[in-house]
């Protein structure tokens, strides 16, 4: 993946509602209707946020009839951890070239 893909994925974490959704999903799968009720948001707003979270790979969805259930993707979380680790590697033994 490149910078553009990584930025798109990272943007999934830059909204209060999406962070609240991730917290709500920590205890397991939840129906979209329960997320709307919990966050006090409309269906179109939830759909917007869930599309971003699902596209980022952090959340997966499962259709059950007319209901959609969401859960955190363990693989997506590991991928995010790898991405963050890639950008935040730190070797405290190195000296700054300008010091």
ABEGO torsion letter per residue (X at the ends): XBAAAAAAAAAAAABAAAAAAAAAAAAEBBBAAAAAAAAGBBAAAAAAAAAAAAAAGABBBBBBEABBBBBBBAAAAAAAAAAAAAAABBBAABBBAAX
